Amino acid sequence: RLSDISLGKMKSAIDVCDIMFAQLEIDRVSSELLDWIFDHGYYQITFEMLQSIFMHKSPSNVSKLATQNYTMIRELGDSFLLEYIDEDFEKYVTSIVLGIDSNTEESLDTVLYVIEKLHIHVSLADEVIIKENVMLDSLSRCSFENFSKDEQQHLWNRWISTNKLNPTWENVMLYWENYGITDELLELVLKVEEDCPQDMDGELVMEIICSDLEKSCFER
């Protein structure tokens, strides 16, 4: 136990041996030593270590780490921890965001932030959309320059297929302007309950009418 060893000796031993804690009991350990360990990165990014960090820095939010891990980390605003996670962000997403079964309540802002950071790992971004219980209000919020057009379409299709995109004519228009009529777009059209706006692009309307949608779909 760290509480049984003097502060100076403990720091020296950790530094010389380059100890990287995977879990750490913080009971009766001095705040100075904990700050030193956490602020100098003598730990691995594990769920147990993140719990220890929050027990020390934000105890009221420890329980939320199991359901909205990265959201809580971003809210904590610990610059060292955020930068440390960024060093191997894909591993963090795989082992924590996706690896913890209960972690399904990340905020929409966090989900979009994660997706943007995963621009070279589209498959992981795809898995995040599938897992998290979020509803995207506008496709414009999931439009990032670091994704190719095909990659962006794949993500937009995923929002639609998982029923996590708000079905509005605005989203229909935005999708159509980028990718034209597709099966995914027609799927979205079927979910729209609001009246079609009078200023809807006539070409889009005609393409929808001439699509494979059943006539009954237009009888509303």
C-alpha positions in Angstrom: 0.0 0.0 0.0 1.3 3.4 -0.9 0.1 4.9 2.4 2.8 2.9 4.2 5.8 4.4 2.4 7.2 7.9 2.7 6.3 10.4 0.0 9.9 11.0 -1.2 10.8 7.3 -1.3 7.6 6.5 -3.1 8.1 9.1 -5.8 11.7 8.0 -6.3 10.7 4.3 -6.6 7.9 5.0 -9.1 10.1 7.2 -11.2 13.2 5.0 -11.2 11.2 1.9 -11.9 8.9 3.7 -14.3 5.9 2.1 -12.6 2.6 2.3 -14.6 -0.3 1.5 -12.3 -3.2 -0.5 -13.8 -5.2 -0.1 -10.6 -4.5 1.9 -7.5 -6.1 2.0 -4.0 -6.2 5.6 -3.0 -7.5 5.3 0.5 -5.1 7.1 3.0 -2.7 8.0 0.2 -1.7 11.7 0.3 -3.3 14.1 -2.1 0.2 15.3 -3.1 1.3 11.8 -4.1 -1.9 11.1 -6.0 -1.6 14.4 -7.9 2.0 13.6 -8.7 1.1 10.1 -10.1 -1.9 11.4 -12.0 -0.3 14.5 -13.4 2.9 12.7 -14.5 1.2 9.8 -16.2 2.4 6.9 -14.0 -0.6 4.9 -14.9 -2.3 3.0 -17.7 -5.6 4.0 -19.1 -7.8 1.3 -17.6 -11.3 1.6 -16.2 -10.0 1.0 -12.7 -7.5 3.8 -12.9 -10.0 6.2 -14.3 -12.2 5.4 -11.3 -9.3 6.2 -9.0 -8.6 9.5 -10.8 -12.3 10.5 -10.4 -12.4 9.3 -6.8 -9.6 11.8 -6.2 -10.7 14.7 -8.5 -14.5 14.3 -8.9 -15.9 11.7 -6.6 -19.5 12.7 -7.3 -19.1 11.5 -10.9 -17.4 8.2 -10.4 -20.6 6.2 -10.9 -21.2 7.8 -14.3 -17.9 6.5 -15.7 -19.6 3.2 -16.4 -22.3 4.7 -18.6 -20.8 7.9 -20.1 -17.1 7.6 -19.6 -15.6 10.0 -22.1 -18.4 12.5 -21.5 -17.3 12.6 -17.8 -13.6 12.9 -18.8 -14.3 15.8 -21.1 -16.3 17.5 -18.4 -13.6 17.0 -15.9 -11.3 19.0 -18.2 -8.0 17.5 -17.0 -5.7 18.5 -19.8 -3.1 15.9 -19.0 -5.6 13.1 -18.9 -7.2 14.2 -22.2 -3.8 14.5 -23.9 -2.8 11.1 -22.5 -5.9 9.5 -23.9 -5.2 11.1 -27.2 -1.8 9.4 -27.5 -3.7 6.2 -28.3 -7.2 7.3 -28.8 -8.2 4.3 -30.8 -7.2 1.9 -28.0 -9.2 4.0 -25.4 -12.3 3.9 -27.6 -11.9 0.1 -28.2 -11.2 -0.8 -24.6 -13.4 1.7 -22.7 -16.1 3.4 -24.8 -16.9 0.3 -26.8 -15.3 -2.3 -24.3 -17.6 -1.5 -21.3 -21.0 -2.9 -22.1 -22.8 -0.4 -19.9 -21.2 2.6 -21.6 -24.2 3.5 -23.8 -25.1 7.0 -22.5 -22.4 9.3 -24.0 -23.7 12.7 -24.9 -24.4 13.5 -28.5 -21.6 16.2 -28.5 -19.2 13.6 -27.2 -20.3 11.0 -29.8 -19.7 13.5 -32.6 -16.4 14.5 -31.1 -15.3 10.9 -31.0 -16.4 10.2 -34.6 -14.4 13.2 -35.8 -11.3 12.0 -34.0 -11.7 8.6 -35.5 -11.4 9.7 -39.1 -8.8 7.1 -40.0 -10.8 4.4 -38.2 -14.3 4.6 -39.7 -15.2 1.1 -38.6 -14.8 2.2 -34.9 -16.8 5.4 -35.5 -19.5 3.1 -37.0 -19.5 1.0 -33.9 -19.9 4.0 -31.6 -23.0 5.1 -33.5 -24.5 1.7 -33.2 -23.8 1.4 -29.4 -24.6 4.8 -28.0 -28.2 5.8 -27.1 -28.2 9.2 -28.9 -30.4 10.9 -31.5 -28.8 13.1 -34.1 -30.8 16.2 -34.8 -29.2 17.2 -38.1 -26.8 15.4 -40.5 -24.9 18.7 -40.8 -23.5 18.1 -37.4 -21.9 14.8 -38.6 -20.2 16.3 -41.7 -16.4 16.4 -41.2 -13.7 17.5 -43.7 -11.4 14.7 -42.6 -13.8 12.0 -43.9 -14.1 11.1 -47.6 -17.5 11.5 -49.2 -18.0 7.7 -49.2 -17.0 7.5 -45.6 -19.4 10.2 -44.6 -22.2 8.5 -46.5 -21.5 5.3 -44.7 -21.9 7.1 -41.4 -25.0 8.9 -42.5 -26.5 5.6 -43.6 -25.7 4.2 -40.2 -27.5 7.0 -38.4 -30.5 6.2 -40.6 -30.4 2.4 -40.3 -30.1 2.5 -36.5 -33.1 4.9 -36.2 -30.9 7.5 -34.5 -31.5 10.4 -37.0 -34.3 12.8 -36.5 -36.6 12.2 -39.5 -37.1 15.6 -40.9 -37.4 17.0 -44.5 -34.3 19.1 -43.7 -32.3 15.9 -43.2 -33.9 14.4 -46.3 -32.9 17.4 -48.4 -29.3 17.5 -47.0 -28.8 13.8 -47.7 -30.3 14.1 -51.2 -28.1 17.1 -52.1 -25.0 15.0 -51.3 -25.9 11.5 -52.4 -29.2 11.6 -54.4 -31.8 8.9 -54.1 -30.7 5.8 -52.2 -32.4 3.0 -50.3 -31.3 4.7 -47.1 -32.8 8.0 -48.1 -36.1 6.4 -49.0 -36.1 4.6 -45.6 -35.7 8.1 -44.0 -38.5 9.5 -46.1 -40.9 6.9 -44.8 -40.2 8.0 -41.2 -40.9 11.7 -41.8 -44.2 12.7 -40.2 -44.1 16.4 -40.7 -45.8 18.0 -43.8 -43.7 18.4 -46.8 -42.6 22.1 -47.0 -43.9 24.1 -50.0 -40.5 25.2 -51.0 -39.2 21.6 -51.3 -37.0 21.1 -54.4 -39.3 19.9 -57.2 -36.6 17.6 -58.5 -36.3 15.8 -55.2 -40.1 15.4 -55.0 -40.2 13.9 -58.5 -37.4 11.5 -57.7 -39.2 10.3 -54.6 -42.4 9.8 -56.5 -40.7 7.9 -59.3 -38.8 5.7 -56.8 -39.7 2.2 -55.6 -41.8 3.5 -52.7 -45.2 2.0 -52.6 -48.0 4.4 -53.6 -49.6 3.9 -50.2 -46.6 5.7 -48.7 -47.8 9.0 -50.3 -51.4 8.6 -49.0 -51.0 10.6 -45.8 
